[in-house]
Amino acid sequence: MDVKIVSIGDIDDRMVSQWNAWAAPGGQLTSPYLRFEFTRCVARVRNDVRIAVFEDQGEITGFFPHHAAREGVVRPIGAPMSDYQGIIAAPGRQHAPKAVLAASRSSALVFDNWVGPGLDNDPAVRCRDASAIVDLAAGADAYFAAQQAEFPSHFRKTARLQRNAGRDHGPVRVELGDPDGRLFEALRNWKQAQYRDTGKLDVFGIDWVQAVLADLRAHEGSEFGGLTAALWFGDRLAAVEFGLAAGGVYHSWFPAYDPELAKYSPGLLLMQGLFRQLGSRNITRVDLGGGDAQYKKYYRSHEVPLYQGRVLSTGLAALGIRSWELAEAAARVMPERIAEIPVRLRRRWAQASAFESGLPPRLASMARALSL
C-alpha cells in the first residue's frame, strides 16, 4: 500500500466520482462532510488542504482529506468544525491512519469525530461517541407516529409548548431558506452571545470559518450546500438553524434561539418543524451529530459510532500529546474541580491550534478559558 500526499488541484474528475461514490456506500451518503465538495469548500479559503491518496498496485483505494501538518500535527479537513472525519475508502478496503504520518512527515494525527470500521479496539481511540440519526425514509408522519408511540409524554409536552407559543405570540411556523442573510445574522449574534457567556471559543469570529459558511450559504438549494431553517412565533423570529445538506442527508450544525423565548423550547419546535419540511428537499435522513444531549433520545432512529483520539509516531508533537495525557491521568486523583482543569485546557488548546495559525490568538483563547 502506497500513500501519496497531493493538493486539491491534483484531484481530477474521475477521482472526484470515486470519492463521492465511496462516501455513499450502497447508495446512501454517510455524511455531507465526507463529500469531495466539503473539502473543496475548505480549500477555497485555506491553503493548507492536502489529500492523502491510498494506492494498491497503482489502483486508488482511498482518500483522506486533511490539513498539512502544523507543528507536527495533522488534522482532518475542517477539524474540529467538521462533525464527521475519516478515510473515504473503496468497498471492503480498510486503511491504517498511521500511514498518513509517514507520508506527511508528521508525528501525530488527532481526530474528534472519526467514522469508519476497525477502530473499536484501537489504542488510538481515547473516547467513543455516537451520532444520532433520524430516519425519514417512510415520511415525516410515519416517523412521528413511531416516536410518539415510544415517548408519548415528551411529544405531548412539545405540543403544549407550541400551543402556548401560538397563544402568546401568534402562529408558529417553520420556513426554509435565507435569501437576504438576515436569518444567519440573527443566528450568529445569538451564538456569539452564547460563546461569550460560556467562555467557549467563538468560531464565528474566525475568518476562514466565516468564509466557508458564506460559501455554503451561497450554494443553498444546490445538490450540495447549506440549508437555513427558521422558527417564527407570529412575526417574531424565535430560532434559526444552519446545517449542511447533500445526497438526501441533512446534518444539523449551528442551531440558536432567542433566549427570551427559552421557556417554549424553540430549538425543539424548530427541529420538529424542520423534519416535517425536509421531504420537499428530497431529504430522508437527518444527522443530529454526536454528544449525549438528553433531547436526542426522543428523536433518534439509530446511531452511527464516532471516535475521538490520536494516532502517534515519534516526534515532539507526539511527546506533547502524551504529556497532556499523563497530566490528565494524574489529575484524576484530585478533587473534581481541579481534575477538570487539564482536560479543559487541553481541549481549548486543541481547538485554538486547529482554528488559529498564530500564537497570540491561541494564547488569548487560553486566557479566556482560564478566566472561567
VENQUI-V119450 format. One record per backbone hydrogen bond with DSSP energy under -0.5 kcal/mol. CO is the residue of the C=O (numbers start at 1). NH is the residue of the N-H. E is the energy in kcal/mol with one decimal. If there is no record, write none. Layout:
# VENQUI-V119450
co:CO nh:NH e:E
co:CO nh:NH e:E
This chain:
# VENQUI-V119450
co:2 nh:55 e:-2.9
co:4 nh:6 e:-0.6
co:4 nh:53 e:-3.4
co:6 nh:51 e:-2.7
co:7 nh:10 e:-1.6
co:8 nh:11 e:-1.4
co:10 nh:12 e:-0.8
co:12 nh:16 e:-2.3
co:13 nh:17 e:-2.2
co:14 nh:18 e:-2.0
co:15 nh:19 e:-3.0
co:16 nh:20 e:-2.7
co:17 nh:21 e:-1.9
co:18 nh:22 e:-2.6
co:19 nh:23 e:-1.6
co:21 nh:24 e:-1.0
co:23 nh:30 e:-2.6
co:24 nh:27 e:-2.2
co:25 nh:28 e:-1.5
co:27 nh:29 e:-0.6
co:31 nh:34 e:-1.6
co:32 nh:35 e:-1.3
co:35 nh:38 e:-0.8
co:35 nh:39 e:-1.1
co:36 nh:40 e:-2.5
co:37 nh:41 e:-2.2
co:38 nh:42 e:-2.1
co:39 nh:43 e:-2.4
co:40 nh:44 e:-1.3
co:42 nh:45 e:-1.4
co:42 nh:46 e:-1.3
co:46 nh:49 e:-0.6
co:48 nh:68 e:-3.3
co:50 nh:66 e:-3.1
co:51 nh:6 e:-2.8
co:51 nh:53 e:-0.6
co:52 nh:54 e:-0.6
co:52 nh:64 e:-2.0
co:53 nh:4 e:-2.3
co:54 nh:61 e:-2.8
co:54 nh:62 e:-1.1
co:55 nh:2 e:-3.0
co:56 nh:59 e:-1.6
co:58 nh:60 e:-0.5
co:59 nh:56 e:-2.8
co:61 nh:90 e:-2.6
co:62 nh:54 e:-2.5
co:63 nh:88 e:-2.9
co:64 nh:52 e:-2.6
co:65 nh:77 e:-1.8
co:66 nh:50 e:-3.2
co:67 nh:75 e:-0.9
co:69 nh:71 e:-0.5
co:70 nh:73 e:-1.4
co:72 nh:107 e:-1.8
co:72 nh:108 e:-1.3
co:73 nh:70 e:-2.3
co:74 nh:110 e:-1.9
co:75 nh:67 e:-2.8
co:76 nh:79 e:-2.2
co:78 nh:81 e:-2.0
co:78 nh:82 e:-0.6
co:85 nh:115 e:-2.8
co:87 nh:89 e:-0.8
co:88 nh:63 e:-2.4
co:90 nh:93 e:-2.2
co:95 nh:97 e:-0.5
co:96 nh:99 e:-1.8
co:97 nh:100 e:-1.8
co:97 nh:101 e:-0.6
co:98 nh:101 e:-0.8
co:98 nh:102 e:-1.1
co:99 nh:103 e:-1.6
co:100 nh:104 e:-2.2
co:101 nh:105 e:-0.8
co:101 nh:106 e:-2.1
co:102 nh:105 e:-0.6
co:107 nh:313 e:-2.7
co:108 nh:74 e:-3.0
co:109 nh:311 e:-2.8
co:110 nh:76 e:-0.7
co:111 nh:309 e:-2.5
co:113 nh:85 e:-2.3
co:114 nh:307 e:-1.5
co:119 nh:122 e:-1.3
co:122 nh:125 e:-1.7
co:124 nh:310 e:-2.4
co:127 nh:308 e:-2.8
co:129 nh:306 e:-2.2
co:131 nh:304 e:-2.0
co:132 nh:288 e:-3.2
co:133 nh:135 e:-0.5
co:133 nh:301 e:-4.1
co:133 nh:302 e:-1.4
co:134 nh:136 e:-0.8
co:134 nh:286 e:-2.4
co:136 nh:139 e:-2.0
co:139 nh:143 e:-2.1
co:140 nh:144 e:-2.9
co:141 nh:145 e:-2.2
co:142 nh:146 e:-1.9
co:143 nh:147 e:-2.3
co:144 nh:148 e:-2.8
co:145 nh:149 e:-1.6
co:146 nh:150 e:-1.3
co:147 nh:151 e:-2.7
co:151 nh:155 e:-1.7
co:152 nh:156 e:-2.0
co:153 nh:157 e:-2.0
co:154 nh:158 e:-2.2
co:155 nh:159 e:-1.8
co:156 nh:160 e:-2.0
co:157 nh:161 e:-2.4
co:158 nh:162 e:-2.2
co:159 nh:163 e:-2.1
co:160 nh:164 e:-2.5
co:161 nh:165 e:-2.4
co:162 nh:166 e:-2.3
co:163 nh:167 e:-2.4
co:164 nh:168 e:-2.4
co:165 nh:169 e:-2.5
co:165 nh:170 e:-0.6
co:166 nh:170 e:-1.3
co:171 nh:234 e:-3.2
co:173 nh:232 e:-3.0
co:175 nh:230 e:-2.7
co:178 nh:181 e:-0.9
co:181 nh:185 e:-1.8
co:182 nh:186 e:-1.9
co:183 nh:187 e:-2.4
co:184 nh:188 e:-2.8
co:185 nh:189 e:-2.2
co:186 nh:190 e:-2.3
co:187 nh:191 e:-2.6
co:188 nh:192 e:-2.7
co:189 nh:193 e:-1.9
co:190 nh:194 e:-2.0
co:191 nh:195 e:-2.7
co:192 nh:196 e:-2.3
co:193 nh:197 e:-2.4
co:194 nh:198 e:-2.0
co:195 nh:199 e:-1.5
co:195 nh:200 e:-1.0
co:201 nh:203 e:-1.3
co:202 nh:205 e:-1.4
co:203 nh:206 e:-1.4
co:205 nh:207 e:-0.5
co:206 nh:210 e:-2.1
co:207 nh:211 e:-2.2
co:208 nh:212 e:-2.2
co:209 nh:213 e:-2.5
co:210 nh:214 e:-2.3
co:211 nh:215 e:-2.1
co:212 nh:216 e:-2.4
co:213 nh:217 e:-2.4
co:214 nh:218 e:-2.0
co:215 nh:219 e:-0.9
co:216 nh:226 e:-2.5
co:217 nh:220 e:-1.6
co:219 nh:222 e:-2.3
co:223 nh:247 e:-0.6
co:225 nh:245 e:-2.9
co:226 nh:221 e:-0.7
co:227 nh:243 e:-2.6
co:228 nh:177 e:-3.0
co:229 nh:241 e:-2.6
co:230 nh:175 e:-2.4
co:231 nh:238 e:-3.0
co:231 nh:239 e:-1.4
co:232 nh:173 e:-2.0
co:232 nh:234 e:-0.6
co:233 nh:236 e:-2.2
co:235 nh:237 e:-0.5
co:236 nh:233 e:-3.0
co:238 nh:258 e:-2.7
co:239 nh:231 e:-2.9
co:240 nh:256 e:-2.2
co:241 nh:229 e:-2.6
co:242 nh:253 e:-0.5
co:242 nh:254 e:-2.8
co:243 nh:227 e:-2.0
co:244 nh:251 e:-3.2
co:245 nh:225 e:-2.1
co:246 nh:249 e:-2.4
co:247 nh:29 e:-0.6
co:248 nh:284 e:-1.9
co:248 nh:285 e:-1.3
co:249 nh:246 e:-2.3
co:250 nh:252 e:-0.6
co:250 nh:287 e:-2.9
co:251 nh:244 e:-2.1
co:253 nh:255 e:-0.6
co:254 nh:242 e:-2.1
co:256 nh:240 e:-2.7
co:257 nh:259 e:-0.6
co:258 nh:261 e:-2.2
co:259 nh:262 e:-1.4
co:261 nh:264 e:-2.0
co:262 nh:265 e:-2.2
co:265 nh:268 e:-0.7
co:265 nh:269 e:-1.8
co:266 nh:270 e:-2.6
co:267 nh:271 e:-2.0
co:268 nh:272 e:-2.5
co:269 nh:273 e:-2.1
co:270 nh:274 e:-2.6
co:271 nh:275 e:-2.4
co:272 nh:276 e:-1.4
co:273 nh:277 e:-0.7
co:274 nh:277 e:-1.2
co:274 nh:278 e:-1.5
co:277 nh:280 e:-1.6
co:278 nh:281 e:-1.7
co:278 nh:283 e:-1.9
co:279 nh:282 e:-1.7
co:282 nh:284 e:-0.5
co:284 nh:136 e:-2.7
co:284 nh:137 e:-0.5
co:285 nh:250 e:-2.6
co:286 nh:134 e:-3.3
co:286 nh:288 e:-0.6
co:287 nh:252 e:-2.4
co:289 nh:132 e:-1.8
co:293 nh:296 e:-1.3
co:294 nh:297 e:-1.3
co:295 nh:298 e:-1.5
co:296 nh:299 e:-1.3
co:296 nh:300 e:-2.4
co:302 nh:133 e:-3.0
co:304 nh:131 e:-2.9
co:306 nh:129 e:-2.8
co:307 nh:114 e:-2.7
co:308 nh:126 e:-2.9
co:308 nh:127 e:-2.1
co:309 nh:111 e:-2.4
co:311 nh:109 e:-2.3
co:315 nh:319 e:-2.1
co:316 nh:320 e:-2.7
co:317 nh:321 e:-2.1
co:318 nh:322 e:-2.4
co:319 nh:323 e:-2.0
co:320 nh:324 e:-2.0
co:321 nh:325 e:-2.2
co:322 nh:326 e:-2.0
co:323 nh:327 e:-2.2
co:324 nh:328 e:-2.4
co:325 nh:329 e:-2.3
co:326 nh:330 e:-2.5
co:327 nh:331 e:-1.9
co:328 nh:332 e:-0.8
co:329 nh:332 e:-0.7
co:330 nh:333 e:-1.1
co:331 nh:334 e:-1.9
co:335 nh:338 e:-0.7
co:335 nh:339 e:-2.7
co:336 nh:340 e:-1.7
co:338 nh:341 e:-1.2
co:338 nh:342 e:-0.6
co:339 nh:343 e:-0.7
co:340 nh:344 e:-2.8
co:341 nh:345 e:-2.8
co:342 nh:346 e:-2.5
co:343 nh:347 e:-2.4
co:344 nh:348 e:-2.4
co:345 nh:349 e:-2.8
co:346 nh:350 e:-2.5
co:347 nh:351 e:-2.2
co:348 nh:352 e:-2.9
co:349 nh:353 e:-2.7
co:350 nh:354 e:-1.8
co:351 nh:355 e:-2.4
co:352 nh:356 e:-2.8
co:358 nh:362 e:-1.0
co:359 nh:363 e:-2.5
co:360 nh:364 e:-2.4
co:361 nh:365 e:-2.0
co:362 nh:366 e:-2.1
co:363 nh:367 e:-2.3
co:364 nh:368 e:-1.9
co:365 nh:369 e:-1.8
co:366 nh:370 e:-2.2
co:367 nh:371 e:-1.3
co:368 nh:372 e:-0.5
co:369 nh:372 e:-0.9
